[in-house]
C-alpha cells in the first residue's frame, strides 16, 4: 500500500485511527504547510521528572 491511497481521505483516516487507538482527537494545522499533532495516550502516566527528561 502506498502513502496516498486516494486523495481526500487521509485526514478522516488519521482521525479514525487516533480515536480507535485511544489517542484522542488529533489537531490539524494548515498555515502554508500541513501539520498534525497527535496526543500520546501515555502522556497522563508521565510524571513531571520524566516529562522534564523527555523535553530536554
Secondary structure as UniProt FT lines:
FT   TURN            7..8
FT   HELIX           10..21
FT   STRAND          27..30
FT   STRAND          34..37
FT   TURN            41..42
FT   HELIX           43..45
FT   HELIX           48..54
//
